[in-house]
Amino acid sequence: MNQSKDHNGHASSHHNHQHGGNYFQRNIEIIFSLACGLFLAIGFSLSLVTDVPAWIPIASYVIAYFFGGVFTTKEAYDALVRGKFEIDFLMLVAAIGAAILGEWAEGALLLFLFSLGHALEHHAMNRARKAITALADLAPQTAILLDSDDQKEVSVSALKVGDRILIKPNSTISADGMVISGHSEVNQAPITGESMPVSKYAKDESEQVIKFDKIPKENQVFAGTINGSNALIVRVMRIGQDSTLARLITLVQDAETQKSPTQHFTDRFEKYFVPAVLITVVLLLFVFLVKDESFSQSFYRAMAVLVASSPCALAISTPSAVLAGVARAARAGLLIKGGRPLEDLGAVRAIAFDKTGTLTEGKPKLTNAIPFGVADQKSLLEAAVAVELLSDHPLANAIVEGGRAILNGAEIDSASQLESLVAKGVKANYLGGVVHIGNRRLFQELFKKAIPSEIEKHMAEYESLGHTAMIVHHRDRYLGVISVMDIARPEAKETLAALKKLDIQHMVMLTGDHQNVAEAVAQSIGITNPLGSLMPEDKVTSIETLKTAHGKVAMVGDGVNDAPAMASSTVGIAMGAAGSDVALETADIALLGDQLNRLPFAIKLSRQARKIIKQNLFISLGMVAILVPLTISGIADIGPAVIGHEGSTLVVVLNALRLLGFQGKE
């Protein structure tokens, strides 16, 4: 049926009457269909009365044809304009053929059931779409703009980056931005799916923040989220279509068009099946030449076969499940980008996790600063802070914050020309020389000789306890060792245990940190196979190895540093992607809140979607397999064929809509 094409973008116009408008406009298809049924019933009743002229029931059938054929004709015409013969056209031909043969009641019954099926399918599919279009209703239309000390209500579309807006208590936040005044609890569930409100604090406006996704989570607010009991003043950082909410709406709508493996299969099947049906129908038209029957009998049988073999249920079975699955995921703070990842996730038997920010909180703290040789802690920290101030790496922030606290706000000379040395460290110019900060590999490659034993001893000690240790070197001497530690997420252990219960056979942790650090974190959360000291290309190699051993593999990361590994995996899953453009673009699935514990739900949803898609294929192909032989043999005529055909189509749509109420207990 061509309603399946709505998900692919070309036939959605005829559904617009179901959105908005008055009751009649929203339900016009169902009303017309019921009117068709009413006049069919009147005509059939009058035909049973002996003294009623024959033209009166026929007139009633003609009116039934009008109401049943309006939308069928419109959609058939739209398809023909695009150069396509679709099921609406074939059904129209069958109804006209029945009328030519004088079988008005049969033709009217076909149009009644076909139009009713269409209307109910559109109504059911719109229920799924409402779960998605509801996202658009989250955004308020107006904002309170602060201009000097004045407050002015303006349209959200009139806001500019840098504007300051007032968010009143218990009101919806108007734009993505940074809190610059006030403290409140914000309900982020509409965007991230987080069940508990999140504390938001003011950030010093004098600190220059250019990118929205560089704002710390506690200072960052999203359009469409709901403020708590205190007022906030927010500096607008994104407007219009750049907002997280607008991007989510676009990505979820795009996800509808992404075909799943099963959809590709059904497309290939239909490519050969539909021509075969048309050839069979044409041949059946000429059965009267070889069999003792009239042309009208052959024509009638051909029309019945045409109705019985039309792959309506097959065409709608997978798109309806994908749409419902994507909509249900969006309500839970999961962005699933279409049918392929929705189906593939349920088949995954191995998962690779990045460490920092995925299995750990991603908020490391400076834990040690041990000077070496003639250096003191002050010179060690000054050099480290000066260099790391230039970096936006999470570890750099920890070193800067911790170092400044120990130095007690002392003036620090600035560094310049920071250069990132991938998976090894950083270097920058400082006080007339070069500072290197990094791991053992960096200094072994730089100096081609062993690291001093005292430094090696400190490195090994801290790494064995799960800290990330780094060596600091300035000009021609070592300044010492600094270490930071990132603690495991509270939900990590519980989530991994839940994944094991779901028969995820293999879970590994991939990190650029030292193997000892990887093992310390892994031991605390229950991962048995941590792989440390990995370059980005090593992570890709690890994913390929997992795919060889286990087939489909998921990679969970932050969508930035892990982009190559996520691209190599079967399904790339990004953590905390609500504020990150890169994560939203690169991931197949995005956990919009920093909620690792949504991963088991996503897998369960995917498995339920796969199960429903298989059931729908069985129902749709099974009905065709039953009806075609029955109509060819003449056992079933047009009436039962239409009932079976439309019934199976409705069954697969309603079966798919069960995903909208999925709770994760199946």
C-alpha positions as CSV (number, residue, x, y, z in Angstrom):
1,M,0.0,0.0,0.0
2,N,1.3,3.4,-0.7
3,Q,0.9,4.5,2.9
4,S,4.1,2.7,3.5
5,K,5.8,5.3,1.3
6,D,5.1,8.0,3.8
7,H,8.2,6.9,5.7
8,N,10.2,7.5,2.5
9,G,8.9,11.0,2.0
10,H,6.9,11.0,-1.2
11,A,3.3,10.4,-0.3
12,S,2.7,12.2,2.9
13,S,0.6,15.0,1.6
14,H,-2.6,13.1,1.7
15,H,-2.2,12.6,5.4
16,N,-2.1,16.2,6.3
17,H,-5.9,16.4,6.8
18,Q,-5.4,14.2,9.8
19,H,-3.2,16.7,11.6
20,G,-4.8,19.8,13.1
21,G,-8.1,21.2,11.7
22,N,-11.5,20.4,13.1
23,Y,-12.9,16.9,13.8
24,F,-14.3,16.4,10.3
25,Q,-11.0,17.4,8.6
26,R,-8.9,15.1,10.9
27,N,-11.2,12.1,10.4
28,I,-12.4,12.7,6.8
29,E,-11.0,9.4,5.5
30,I,-12.8,7.3,8.1
31,I,-16.0,9.4,7.6
32,F,-15.9,8.8,3.8
33,S,-15.2,5.1,4.3
34,L,-18.1,4.7,6.7
35,A,-20.4,6.6,4.3
36,C,-19.3,4.1,1.6
37,G,-20.2,1.2,3.9
38,L,-23.6,2.8,4.7
39,F,-24.6,3.2,1.0
40,L,-23.3,-0.3,0.3
41,A,-25.6,-1.6,3.1
42,I,-28.5,0.4,1.8
43,G,-28.0,-0.8,-1.8
44,F,-27.7,-4.4,-0.7
45,S,-30.8,-4.2,1.5
46,L,-32.8,-2.6,-1.4
47,S,-31.6,-5.3,-3.8
48,L,-33.3,-7.9,-1.6
49,V,-36.7,-6.1,-1.9
50,T,-38.5,-7.5,-5.0
51,D,-40.6,-4.5,-6.0
52,V,-37.8,-1.9,-5.9
53,P,-36.6,-0.9,-9.4
54,A,-33.0,-2.2,-10.2
55,W,-31.6,1.3,-10.7
56,I,-32.3,2.3,-7.1
57,P,-29.8,-0.1,-5.4
58,I,-27.4,0.6,-8.3
59,A,-27.6,4.3,-7.6
60,S,-26.8,3.6,-3.9
61,Y,-23.8,1.5,-5.0
62,V,-22.6,4.4,-7.2
63,I,-22.8,6.7,-4.2
64,A,-20.8,4.1,-2.3
65,Y,-18.3,4.0,-5.1
66,F,-17.9,7.8,-4.8
67,F,-17.2,7.8,-1.1
68,G,-15.0,4.7,-1.2
69,G,-13.1,5.8,-4.3
70,V,-12.2,9.5,-3.6
71,F,-9.0,8.9,-1.7
72,T,-8.2,5.7,-3.6
73,T,-8.4,7.6,-6.9
74,K,-6.4,10.5,-5.6
75,E,-3.6,8.3,-4.4
76,A,-3.7,6.2,-7.6
77,Y,-3.4,9.5,-9.6
78,D,-0.5,10.8,-7.4
79,A,1.3,7.5,-8.0
80,L,0.7,7.6,-11.8
81,V,2.0,11.1,-12.0
82,R,5.2,9.8,-10.4
83,G,5.3,7.0,-13.0
84,K,4.3,4.2,-10.6
85,F,1.6,1.7,-10.6
86,E,0.7,1.1,-7.0
87,I,-1.9,-1.0,-5.1
88,D,-4.5,1.8,-5.1
89,F,-4.5,1.8,-8.9
90,L,-4.9,-2.0,-9.0
91,M,-7.8,-1.9,-6.5
92,L,-9.5,0.8,-8.5
93,V,-9.2,-1.3,-11.7
94,A,-10.7,-4.3,-9.8
95,A,-13.6,-2.2,-8.6
96,I,-14.3,-0.7,-12.0
97,G,-14.0,-4.2,-13.5
98,A,-16.6,-5.5,-11.1
99,A,-19.0,-2.6,-12.0
100,I,-18.5,-3.4,-15.8
101,L,-19.5,-7.0,-15.1
102,G,-22.6,-5.7,-13.2
103,E,-21.2,-6.9,-9.8
104,W,-21.8,-3.5,-8.2
105,A,-22.1,-4.9,-4.7
106,E,-18.7,-6.7,-5.0
107,G,-17.0,-3.6,-6.2
108,A,-18.5,-1.4,-3.5
109,L,-17.5,-4.0,-0.8
110,L,-13.9,-3.9,-2.2
111,L,-13.8,-0.1,-2.0
112,F,-15.4,0.0,1.4
113,L,-12.9,-2.5,3.0
114,F,-9.9,-1.0,1.1
115,S,-10.8,2.6,2.1
116,L,-11.6,1.6,5.7
117,G,-8.3,-0.3,5.9
118,H,-6.4,2.7,4.5
119,A,-8.1,5.1,7.0
120,L,-7.5,2.9,10.0
121,E,-3.9,2.3,9.0
122,H,-3.3,6.0,8.6
123,H,-5.0,6.6,12.0
124,A,-2.8,4.0,13.6
125,M,0.4,5.2,12.0
126,N,-0.4,8.8,13.0
127,R,-0.5,7.6,16.6
128,A,3.1,6.5,16.2
129,R,4.0,9.8,14.5
130,K,2.4,11.8,17.3
131,A,5.1,10.4,19.7
132,I,7.6,12.0,17.4
133,T,5.8,15.3,16.5
134,A,5.2,15.7,20.2
135,L,8.9,16.6,20.4
136,A,8.2,19.8,18.4
137,D,5.5,20.8,20.9
138,L,8.1,20.9,23.7
139,A,9.6,24.1,22.4
140,P,7.9,27.3,23.7
141,Q,7.0,30.0,21.2
142,T,8.1,33.0,23.3
143,A,11.0,34.0,25.6
144,I,11.5,36.8,28.1
145,L,14.4,38.8,26.8
146,L,16.5,40.9,29.3
147,D,17.5,44.2,27.7
148,S,19.5,46.2,30.3
149,D,17.1,45.9,33.2
150,D,13.9,45.7,31.1
151,Q,12.0,42.5,30.5
152,K,10.4,42.0,27.1
153,E,8.4,39.0,25.8
154,V,9.7,38.2,22.3
155,S,9.2,35.3,19.8
156,V,11.8,32.6,20.2
157,S,12.7,33.1,16.5
158,A,13.8,36.7,17.3
159,L,16.5,35.5,19.8
160,K,20.1,36.0,18.8
161,V,23.2,34.2,20.1
162,G,24.5,36.1,23.2
163,D,21.0,37.4,24.3
164,R,20.2,37.0,27.9
165,I,16.8,35.5,28.7
166,L,14.9,35.0,32.0
167,I,13.5,31.5,32.7
168,K,10.7,31.8,35.3
169,P,10.2,29.1,37.9
170,N,8.3,26.0,36.6
171,S,8.4,27.3,33.0
172,T,9.8,25.7,29.8
173,I,13.3,26.8,28.8
174,S,13.2,28.7,25.6
175,A,16.7,28.1,24.1
176,D,19.9,26.2,24.4
177,G,22.3,28.2,26.6
178,M,24.5,28.7,29.6
179,V,23.2,29.6,33.1
180,I,24.8,32.9,34.1
181,S,22.6,33.6,37.2
182,G,20.6,31.5,39.6
183,H,20.5,27.9,40.7
184,S,17.6,25.5,40.0
185,E,16.7,21.9,39.4
186,V,15.8,21.3,35.8
187,N,13.7,18.4,34.4
188,Q,15.6,17.2,31.4
189,A,13.4,14.1,30.8
190,P,11.9,15.6,27.5
191,I,15.3,15.7,25.9
192,T,17.6,13.2,27.7
193,G,15.1,10.8,29.3
194,E,16.7,11.4,32.8
195,S,14.1,10.5,35.5
196,M,15.5,12.8,38.1
197,P,15.8,16.7,37.9
198,V,19.4,17.9,37.3
199,S,21.0,20.7,39.3
200,K,22.0,23.7,37.3
201,Y,24.4,26.4,38.5
202,A,25.6,29.8,37.2
203,K,28.9,30.0,35.3
204,D,31.0,33.1,35.5
205,E,30.0,35.2,32.4
206,S,33.6,36.5,32.0
207,E,34.8,33.0,31.2
208,Q,34.8,32.8,27.4
209,V,32.9,29.8,26.1
210,I,32.6,29.7,22.4
211,K,31.0,26.2,21.8
212,F,27.8,25.0,23.5
213,D,29.0,21.5,23.8
214,K,32.1,22.7,25.8
215,I,29.9,24.1,28.6
216,P,30.0,22.0,31.7
217,K,26.8,19.9,32.1
218,E,25.9,21.7,35.4
219,N,25.9,25.1,33.5
220,Q,24.2,23.9,30.3
221,V,20.4,24.0,29.6
222,F,18.4,22.8,26.6
223,A,15.3,24.2,24.9
224,G,12.2,22.2,25.8
225,T,13.4,21.2,29.3
226,I,11.4,22.4,32.4
227,N,12.8,24.7,35.0
228,G,12.3,24.0,38.7
229,S,11.3,26.3,41.5
230,N,13.9,29.0,41.1
231,A,14.4,31.6,38.3
232,L,17.4,31.4,36.0
233,I,19.1,33.9,33.7
234,V,20.5,32.1,30.6
235,R,22.8,33.3,27.9
236,V,21.5,32.0,24.5
237,M,24.2,29.8,22.8
238,R,22.1,28.2,20.0
239,I,19.0,29.4,18.1
240,G,16.4,28.0,15.9
241,Q,17.4,24.9,13.9
242,D,20.7,24.7,15.7
243,S,19.1,23.9,19.1
244,T,19.4,20.4,20.4
245,L,15.7,19.9,20.3
246,A,15.4,21.0,16.7
247,R,18.3,18.7,15.7
248,L,16.7,15.8,17.6
249,I,13.4,16.4,15.7
250,T,15.2,16.4,12.4
251,L,17.3,13.3,13.2
252,V,14.3,11.3,14.5
253,Q,12.3,12.3,11.3
254,D,15.3,11.3,9.2
255,A,15.4,8.0,11.1
256,E,12.0,7.1,9.7
257,T,13.5,7.0,6.2
258,Q,16.5,4.8,7.0
259,K,15.7,1.3,5.8
260,S,16.3,-1.8,7.9
261,P,17.8,-5.1,6.5
262,T,14.3,-6.5,6.5
263,Q,13.0,-3.6,4.5
264,H,15.7,-4.1,1.9
265,F,14.6,-7.8,1.7
266,T,10.9,-6.9,1.2
267,D,11.9,-4.3,-1.4
268,R,13.8,-6.9,-3.3
269,F,10.9,-9.4,-2.9
270,E,8.3,-6.9,-4.2
271,K,10.5,-6.0,-7.1
272,Y,10.1,-9.5,-8.5
273,F,6.8,-10.5,-6.9
274,V,4.6,-7.6,-8.2
275,P,5.5,-8.1,-11.9
276,A,4.9,-11.9,-11.4
277,V,1.4,-11.1,-10.0
278,L,0.6,-8.8,-12.9
279,I,1.7,-11.4,-15.5
280,T,-0.4,-14.0,-13.7
281,V,-3.5,-11.7,-13.6
282,V,-3.1,-11.0,-17.4
283,L,-2.9,-14.7,-18.1
284,L,-6.0,-15.4,-15.9
285,L,-8.0,-13.0,-18.1
286,F,-7.7,-15.5,-21.0
287,V,-8.6,-18.7,-19.1
288,F,-12.0,-18.6,-20.8
289,L,-10.1,-19.6,-24.1
290,V,-9.1,-22.9,-22.6
291,K,-11.8,-23.5,-20.0
292,D,-15.5,-23.8,-20.4
293,E,-16.4,-20.4,-18.7
294,S,-17.3,-16.9,-19.8
295,F,-14.9,-14.0,-20.1
296,S,-16.7,-12.3,-17.2
297,Q,-15.9,-15.3,-15.0
298,S,-12.2,-15.3,-16.0
299,F,-12.1,-11.5,-15.5
300,Y,-13.7,-11.8,-12.0
301,R,-11.3,-14.5,-11.0
302,A,-8.3,-12.4,-12.2
303,M,-9.6,-9.4,-10.1
304,A,-9.9,-11.7,-7.0
305,V,-6.3,-12.9,-7.5
306,L,-5.2,-9.3,-8.0
307,V,-6.7,-8.3,-4.6
308,A,-5.4,-11.5,-2.8
309,S,-1.8,-11.2,-4.0
310,S,-1.3,-7.5,-3.5
311,P,1.6,-7.1,-1.0
312,C,0.1,-4.4,1.2
313,A,0.7,-6.0,4.5
314,L,4.3,-6.9,3.4
315,A,5.0,-3.3,2.4
316,I,3.8,-1.7,5.7
317,S,4.9,-4.4,8.1
318,T,8.5,-3.3,8.6
319,P,8.2,0.5,8.3
320,S,5.4,0.5,10.9
321,A,7.5,-1.4,13.4
322,V,10.5,0.9,12.7
323,L,8.4,4.0,13.2
324,A,6.9,2.7,16.4
325,G,10.3,1.5,17.7
326,V,12.1,4.8,17.0
327,A,9.2,6.8,18.6
328,R,9.3,4.6,21.7
329,A,13.0,5.0,22.0
330,A,12.8,8.8,21.7
331,R,10.4,8.9,24.7
332,A,13.1,7.0,26.7
333,G,15.9,9.4,25.8
334,L,17.3,7.2,23.1
335,L,17.8,8.4,19.5
336,I,17.8,5.4,17.2
337,K,18.7,6.4,13.6
338,G,16.4,4.2,11.7
339,G,15.7,0.6,10.9
340,R,19.2,-0.8,10.5
341,P,20.5,0.0,14.0
342,L,17.1,-0.8,15.5
343,E,17.3,-4.3,14.1
344,D,21.0,-4.8,14.4
345,L,21.3,-3.9,18.1
346,G,19.1,-6.9,19.1
347,A,21.5,-9.2,17.3
348,V,24.6,-8.0,19.0
349,R,26.5,-10.5,21.1
350,A,29.6,-8.5,22.0
351,I,30.0,-4.9,23.2
352,A,33.1,-2.8,23.4
353,F,33.1,0.2,25.8
354,D,35.3,3.3,25.9
355,K,36.5,4.0,29.5
356,T,36.5,7.7,30.0
357,G,33.1,9.3,30.2
358,T,31.4,6.0,29.3
359,L,32.1,3.5,32.0
360,T,33.6,6.3,34.2
361,E,32.0,9.6,35.0
362,G,34.4,11.6,32.8
363,K,35.1,14.1,35.7
364,P,38.6,13.2,36.8
365,K,40.3,14.9,39.7
366,L,44.0,15.7,40.3
367,T,45.1,13.1,42.9
368,N,49.0,13.5,43.1
369,A,51.7,15.9,42.1
370,I,55.1,14.5,43.0
371,P,58.2,16.6,42.0
372,F,61.5,14.9,40.8
373,G,65.1,16.0,41.3
374,V,65.6,19.7,42.0
375,A,62.1,20.6,41.0
376,D,59.5,21.5,43.7
377,Q,55.7,20.9,43.6
378,K,55.1,24.6,42.8
379,S,57.2,24.6,39.6
380,L,55.8,21.2,38.6
381,L,52.2,22.4,38.9
382,E,52.8,25.8,37.3
383,A,54.2,24.2,34.2
384,A,51.4,21.6,34.1
385,V,48.6,24.1,34.6
386,A,50.0,26.6,32.1
387,V,50.1,23.9,29.4
388,E,46.8,22.2,30.2
389,L,45.0,25.6,30.2
390,L,45.3,25.5,26.5
391,S,43.7,22.1,26.2
392,D,40.0,21.1,26.3
393,H,40.6,17.5,27.2
394,P,38.7,16.3,30.3
395,L,42.1,15.4,32.0
396,A,43.4,18.9,31.3
397,N,40.4,20.4,33.2
398,A,41.1,18.2,36.2
399,I,44.8,19.2,36.2
400,V,44.0,22.9,35.9
401,E,41.3,22.9,38.6
402,G,43.3,20.8,41.0
403,G,46.6,22.6,40.4
404,R,45.1,26.0,40.8
405,A,43.5,24.9,44.2
406,I,46.9,23.7,45.4
407,L,48.7,26.9,44.1
408,N,46.1,28.9,45.9
409,G,45.4,31.3,43.0
410,A,49.0,32.3,42.4
411,E,49.9,34.0,39.1
412,I,51.0,31.6,36.4
413,D,53.1,32.4,33.4
414,S,51.2,31.5,30.2
415,A,52.2,28.8,27.7
416,S,51.7,28.9,23.9
417,Q,51.5,26.8,20.8
418,L,49.9,23.7,22.3
419,E,50.3,20.6,20.2
420,S,48.4,17.4,20.8
421,L,50.4,14.2,20.5
422,V,47.7,11.6,19.8
423,A,47.5,8.9,22.5
424,K,50.8,10.1,24.0
425,G,50.3,13.5,25.5
426,V,50.8,17.2,24.7
427,K,53.6,19.7,24.3
428,A,53.7,23.5,24.4
429,N,56.1,26.4,24.7
430,Y,56.6,27.7,28.3
431,L,59.2,30.1,29.8
432,G,61.5,29.9,26.8
433,G,61.5,26.1,26.5
434,V,59.2,23.2,25.6
435,V,57.1,21.4,28.2
436,H,56.1,17.8,27.4
437,I,53.3,16.1,29.4
438,G,52.4,12.5,28.7
439,N,52.8,8.8,29.1
440,R,55.9,6.6,29.0
441,R,55.6,6.0,25.2
442,L,56.0,9.8,24.6
443,F,59.3,10.0,26.5
444,Q,60.7,6.7,25.3
445,E,60.1,8.0,21.7
446,L,61.6,11.4,22.5
447,F,64.7,10.4,24.3
448,K,65.3,6.8,23.2
449,K,66.3,5.8,26.7
450,A,64.8,4.5,29.9
451,I,62.7,6.8,32.2
452,P,64.4,7.5,35.6
453,S,63.6,4.6,38.0
454,E,62.1,6.9,40.6
455,I,59.6,8.3,38.1
456,E,58.8,4.8,36.8
457,K,58.2,3.7,40.4
458,H,55.6,6.5,41.0
459,M,54.0,5.8,37.6
460,A,53.6,2.1,38.4
461,E,52.3,2.7,41.9
462,Y,49.6,5.1,40.9
463,E,48.5,3.1,37.8
464,S,48.2,0.0,39.9
465,L,45.6,1.9,42.0
466,G,43.6,3.0,38.9
467,H,45.0,6.5,38.5
468,T,46.1,7.9,35.2
469,A,49.7,9.0,35.7
470,M,51.6,11.5,33.5
471,I,55.2,12.6,33.4
472,V,56.0,16.4,33.2
473,H,59.3,17.4,31.5
474,H,60.5,21.0,30.8
475,R,63.5,21.9,28.6
476,D,66.1,19.3,29.6
477,R,64.9,18.0,32.9
478,Y,62.0,16.0,34.4
479,L,59.8,18.0,36.8
480,G,57.9,15.0,38.2
481,V,54.7,13.0,38.0
482,I,51.1,14.1,38.2
483,S,48.1,11.7,38.4
484,V,44.4,12.0,38.0
485,M,41.6,9.6,38.6
486,D,38.3,9.1,37.0
487,I,35.8,7.1,39.1
488,A,33.5,4.5,37.7
489,R,29.9,5.5,37.0
490,P,27.6,4.3,39.9
491,E,25.4,2.5,37.4
492,A,28.2,0.8,35.4
493,K,28.4,-2.4,37.5
494,E,24.7,-2.9,37.6
495,T,24.4,-2.2,33.8
496,L,27.1,-4.7,32.9
497,A,25.4,-7.3,35.1
498,A,22.1,-6.6,33.3
499,L,23.7,-7.0,29.9
500,K,25.1,-10.4,31.0
501,K,21.6,-11.5,31.8
502,L,20.6,-10.5,28.3
503,D,23.2,-13.0,27.0
504,I,25.7,-10.5,25.8
505,Q,28.6,-13.0,25.7
506,H,31.6,-10.7,25.5
507,M,32.2,-7.2,26.9
508,V,35.6,-5.4,26.6
509,M,36.9,-2.0,27.7
510,L,39.0,-0.1,25.2
511,T,41.1,2.8,26.5
512,G,44.3,4.8,25.7
513,D,45.1,4.7,29.4
514,H,47.8,2.4,30.8
515,Q,46.8,-1.3,31.1
516,N,47.1,-1.1,34.9
517,V,44.5,1.7,35.0
518,A,42.3,-0.2,32.7
519,E,42.5,-3.3,34.9
520,A,41.8,-1.3,38.1
521,V,38.6,0.2,36.6
522,A,37.5,-3.1,35.1
523,Q,37.9,-4.9,38.4
524,S,35.7,-2.4,40.1
525,I,32.8,-2.8,37.6
526,G,33.1,-6.4,36.5
527,I,34.6,-6.2,33.1
528,T,36.8,-9.3,32.5
529,N,38.7,-8.1,29.4
530,P,40.1,-4.6,29.7
531,L,42.5,-3.5,26.9
532,G,44.7,-0.5,27.7
533,S,47.4,1.7,26.0
534,L,45.4,1.7,22.7
535,M,45.9,4.2,19.9
536,P,42.7,5.1,17.9
537,E,43.7,2.6,15.2
538,D,44.2,-0.1,17.8
539,K,40.6,0.4,18.9
540,V,39.5,-0.2,15.3
541,T,41.6,-3.4,15.1
542,S,40.0,-4.6,18.4
543,I,36.6,-4.0,17.0
544,E,37.5,-6.0,13.8
545,T,38.8,-8.8,15.9
546,L,35.5,-8.9,17.9
547,K,33.5,-8.9,14.7
548,T,35.4,-11.9,13.5
549,A,34.9,-13.8,16.7
550,H,31.3,-12.8,17.6
551,G,29.6,-11.4,14.4
552,K,27.7,-8.2,15.2
553,V,29.5,-5.9,17.7
554,A,28.4,-2.6,19.3
555,M,30.8,0.1,20.4
556,V,29.8,2.5,23.2
557,G,31.8,5.8,23.4
558,D,31.6,9.5,23.4
559,G,31.3,9.8,19.6
560,V,34.3,12.1,19.3
561,N,37.6,10.3,20.1
562,D,35.9,6.9,19.4
563,A,34.5,7.9,16.0
564,P,36.7,5.5,14.0
565,A,35.9,2.5,16.3
566,M,32.2,3.4,16.3
567,A,32.2,3.6,12.5
568,S,33.9,0.1,12.3
569,S,31.4,-1.5,14.7
570,T,28.0,-2.9,13.6
571,V,26.2,-0.3,15.9
572,G,27.9,2.8,17.2
573,I,26.4,4.1,20.5
574,A,27.2,7.5,21.8
575,M,26.9,8.4,25.5
576,G,25.5,11.8,26.8
577,A,25.0,13.0,23.2
578,A,22.3,15.7,23.9
579,G,24.8,18.6,23.8
580,S,27.3,17.1,21.4
581,D,26.9,17.8,17.6
582,V,29.6,15.3,16.8
583,A,28.1,12.5,18.8
584,L,24.6,13.1,17.4
585,E,26.1,12.9,13.8
586,T,28.4,10.0,14.2
587,A,26.4,7.5,16.3
588,D,23.8,5.0,15.1
589,I,22.2,5.2,18.5
590,A,22.6,8.1,21.0
591,L,21.9,7.8,24.7
592,L,20.9,11.5,25.1
593,G,21.4,11.6,28.9
594,D,24.5,10.4,30.6
595,Q,22.6,7.2,31.4
596,L,24.5,4.0,30.7
597,N,21.6,2.1,32.3
598,R,19.4,2.8,29.3
599,L,21.5,0.4,27.2
600,P,19.8,-2.8,28.4
601,F,16.4,-1.2,27.6
602,A,17.6,-0.3,24.1
603,I,18.7,-3.9,23.5
604,K,15.4,-5.3,24.8
605,L,13.5,-2.8,22.6
606,S,15.6,-3.9,19.5
607,R,14.9,-7.6,20.2
608,Q,11.2,-6.9,20.6
609,A,11.2,-4.9,17.3
610,R,13.0,-7.8,15.6
611,K,10.4,-10.3,16.9
612,I,7.5,-8.1,15.8
613,I,9.0,-7.6,12.3
614,K,9.4,-11.4,11.9
615,Q,5.8,-11.9,13.1
616,N,4.6,-9.3,10.6
617,L,6.5,-11.0,7.7
618,F,5.0,-14.4,8.6
619,I,1.5,-12.9,8.8
620,S,1.8,-10.9,5.5
621,L,3.5,-13.6,3.4
622,G,1.3,-16.3,5.0
623,M,-1.9,-14.5,4.0
624,V,-0.7,-14.2,0.4
625,A,0.3,-17.9,0.4
626,I,-3.3,-18.8,1.6
627,L,-5.4,-16.4,-0.5
628,V,-3.7,-16.7,-3.9
629,P,-4.3,-20.5,-4.4
630,L,-7.9,-20.1,-3.0
631,T,-8.7,-17.3,-5.5
632,I,-7.0,-19.0,-8.5
633,S,-9.0,-22.2,-7.8
634,G,-12.2,-20.1,-7.5
635,I,-12.8,-21.3,-3.9
636,A,-12.6,-17.6,-2.6
637,D,-14.0,-14.6,-4.5
638,I,-13.3,-10.9,-4.2
639,G,-15.2,-10.5,-0.9
640,P,-13.1,-12.9,1.2
641,A,-9.9,-11.8,-0.6
642,V,-10.5,-8.2,0.4
643,I,-11.3,-9.2,4.0
644,G,-8.2,-11.3,4.3
645,H,-6.0,-8.8,2.5
646,E,-7.1,-5.7,4.5
647,G,-7.4,-7.7,7.7
648,S,-3.8,-8.9,7.5
649,T,-2.6,-5.3,6.8
650,L,-4.4,-4.0,9.8
651,V,-3.1,-6.8,12.0
652,V,0.6,-6.1,11.1
653,V,0.2,-2.3,11.8
654,L,-1.6,-2.9,15.2
655,N,1.1,-5.5,16.0
656,A,3.8,-3.0,15.3
657,L,2.1,-0.3,17.4
658,R,2.6,-2.6,20.5
659,L,6.1,-1.2,20.5
660,L,4.8,2.2,21.6
661,G,3.8,0.7,24.9
662,F,7.0,-1.4,25.4
663,Q,8.2,-1.3,29.0
664,G,11.3,-3.4,28.7
665,K,9.9,-6.4,30.7
666,E,9.5,-8.7,27.7
